[in-house]
Amino acid sequence: MHQALTEFSVHTGGPGANDVTREVCDWVESSDITQGLLTLYVRHTSASLMIQENYDPEVMRDMERFLRRLVPPGDSIFRHTSEGPDDMPAHVRSALTSTTLSIPVTGGQLALGTWQGIYLYEHRDRPHQRKVVAHLLGE
């Protein structure tokens, strides 16, 4: 059994999806692991990870519209506003989505479907530098 570990840095431009598929795939393919499991983990409480359709960009724009309707910034229900009106809504969106992903590796490649992409999803209104830890375990 072998393992590999790295950290990706993702600069976000504000709310929405940031496609990290190519960077993650390239790293997996450069490892000596052909069969195993990749775990991705975002080290933040106001960003998340998603596997979503990567063919039509409107999918991710619809996702942002839905999340903003579901948990709008500035909602008076929230008392935690230390970093602005988008602070607590970003934490709720992160809790509703995911901070980790597990993806099988087969034949030295991620077992993603034809139209699947890996996204770091920024839930804050301003740009951030996000960190994603990748751990690959296999043989």
C-alpha positions as CSV (number, residue, x, y, z in Angstrom):
1,M,0.0,0.0,0.0
2,H,1.3,3.4,-1.0
3,Q,0.1,6.9,-0.3
4,A,0.6,10.4,-1.6
5,L,-0.3,13.8,0.0
6,T,-0.4,17.3,-1.4
7,E,-2.2,20.6,-1.0
8,F,-3.7,22.6,-3.8
9,S,-4.1,26.4,-3.5
10,V,-7.2,27.8,-5.3
11,H,-7.7,31.5,-5.7
12,T,-11.4,32.3,-5.9
13,G,-13.0,35.4,-7.4
14,G,-16.0,35.5,-5.2
15,P,-19.1,33.3,-5.0
16,G,-19.4,30.3,-7.3
17,A,-17.6,27.3,-8.7
18,N,-13.9,27.0,-9.4
19,D,-13.1,24.0,-11.5
20,V,-10.1,22.1,-10.1
21,T,-10.6,18.9,-12.1
22,R,-7.6,19.1,-14.4
23,E,-5.1,20.0,-11.6
24,V,-6.4,17.1,-9.4
25,C,-6.4,14.6,-12.3
26,D,-2.9,15.6,-13.3
27,W,-1.6,15.1,-9.8
28,V,-3.3,11.6,-9.5
29,E,-1.9,10.6,-12.9
30,S,1.6,11.6,-12.0
31,S,1.5,9.4,-8.9
32,D,2.6,5.8,-8.9
33,I,-0.8,4.7,-7.6
34,T,-3.0,3.0,-10.2
35,Q,-5.8,1.6,-7.9
36,G,-7.0,3.3,-4.8
37,L,-9.0,6.1,-3.3
38,L,-8.5,9.9,-3.4
39,T,-9.8,12.0,-0.6
40,L,-10.1,15.7,-1.0
41,Y,-10.7,18.0,1.9
42,V,-11.2,21.8,1.9
43,R,-9.6,23.5,4.9
44,H,-12.2,26.2,5.3
45,T,-15.7,26.6,6.9
46,S,-17.1,28.9,4.2
47,A,-16.2,27.0,1.1
48,S,-17.0,23.4,-0.1
49,L,-16.2,20.7,-2.6
50,M,-18.7,19.4,-5.2
51,I,-18.8,16.9,-8.1
52,Q,-21.1,18.4,-10.7
53,E,-21.7,18.5,-14.4
54,N,-18.9,20.1,-16.3
55,Y,-20.5,20.3,-19.7
56,D,-22.9,23.2,-19.4
57,P,-21.6,26.2,-17.3
58,E,-25.2,27.2,-16.7
59,V,-25.4,24.3,-14.2
60,M,-23.1,26.0,-11.8
61,R,-24.7,29.4,-12.3
62,D,-28.0,27.8,-11.4
63,M,-26.4,26.3,-8.4
64,E,-25.3,29.7,-7.2
65,R,-28.8,31.2,-7.8
66,F,-30.3,28.3,-5.8
67,L,-27.9,28.6,-2.9
68,R,-28.4,32.4,-2.7
69,R,-32.2,31.9,-2.7
70,L,-32.0,29.1,-0.1
71,V,-29.5,31.0,2.2
72,P,-29.5,34.7,1.3
73,P,-26.8,37.0,2.5
74,G,-28.0,39.5,5.2
75,D,-30.9,37.3,6.3
76,S,-32.0,38.7,9.7
77,I,-32.2,35.2,11.2
78,F,-28.3,35.2,11.5
79,R,-26.5,36.8,14.5
80,H,-23.0,35.8,13.5
81,T,-21.9,38.6,11.2
82,S,-18.3,39.1,12.3
83,E,-17.0,39.3,8.7
84,G,-20.1,40.8,7.1
85,P,-23.6,39.8,5.9
86,D,-22.3,36.9,3.8
87,D,-20.4,35.3,6.8
88,M,-23.0,33.0,8.4
89,P,-24.8,32.3,5.1
90,A,-21.5,31.0,3.8
91,H,-21.1,28.7,6.8
92,V,-24.6,27.3,6.3
93,R,-24.0,26.7,2.6
94,S,-20.8,24.9,3.4
95,A,-22.6,22.7,5.9
96,L,-25.3,21.9,3.4
97,T,-22.8,20.9,0.7
98,S,-19.6,19.0,1.5
99,T,-16.1,19.7,2.7
100,T,-14.8,16.3,1.6
101,L,-15.0,14.1,-1.5
102,S,-13.9,10.5,-2.0
103,I,-13.2,9.4,-5.5
104,P,-12.0,6.0,-6.6
105,V,-8.8,5.7,-8.7
106,T,-8.7,3.0,-11.3
107,G,-6.1,2.5,-14.1
108,G,-4.2,5.5,-12.7
109,Q,-7.1,7.9,-13.3
110,L,-10.0,9.2,-11.3
111,A,-13.2,7.3,-11.9
112,L,-15.2,10.4,-12.8
113,G,-18.1,10.1,-15.2
114,T,-18.1,11.6,-18.6
115,W,-19.7,15.0,-17.6
116,Q,-18.4,15.1,-14.0
117,G,-16.0,17.8,-12.8
118,I,-14.5,18.6,-9.3
119,Y,-15.2,22.1,-8.0
120,L,-14.1,24.1,-5.1
121,Y,-17.2,26.2,-4.3
122,E,-16.7,29.6,-2.8
123,H,-19.5,30.8,-0.6
124,R,-18.1,34.2,0.4
125,D,-18.7,37.4,-1.6
126,R,-15.1,38.4,-1.9
127,P,-12.1,36.6,-3.3
128,H,-10.1,34.2,-1.1
129,Q,-7.1,31.9,-1.3
130,R,-8.5,28.4,-0.4
131,K,-6.5,25.3,0.4
132,V,-7.6,21.8,-0.6
133,V,-5.7,18.8,0.9
134,A,-5.5,15.7,-1.3
135,H,-4.7,12.3,0.1
136,L,-4.3,9.3,-2.3
137,L,-4.1,5.8,-0.9
138,G,-3.7,2.7,-3.0
139,E,-1.2,0.5,-5.0
